[in-house]
């Protein structure tokens, strides 16, 4: 229960920080408009307001990405494990000399000891009529 409350508190803090960044940029825009209307003769930068919105948007996107990654960390870990296992398999497939040695060992086991390795993936495959004669 304590761990769940701690996580919920962390989510609330992250959402609060993102909300403060967004609403703070809105407040900054109103202040900038008030300053522009009161002081028309002073030169002002036209990049301040869009930059504040951009920074707020980037902060919101980063918070959302971090929160999503934390929330789905188990799925990400499982996907990463699958990817690493798949890369090991693909590495073995690309090792042509190792692949030839393994196939030669299977052929040798069949010729010497009569061991036959089959994998039937077809539906309706007739195993008895497809085996070689001994």
Secondary structure, DSSP 8 states (H G I E B T S, - for coil): -HHHHHHHHHHHHHHHHHHHHHHHHHHHHHHHHHHHHH-SSS---SSHHHHHHHHHHHHHHHHHHHHHHHHTHHHHHHHHHHHHHHHHHHHHHH-HHHHHHHHHHHHHHHHHH--------STT--HHHHS---
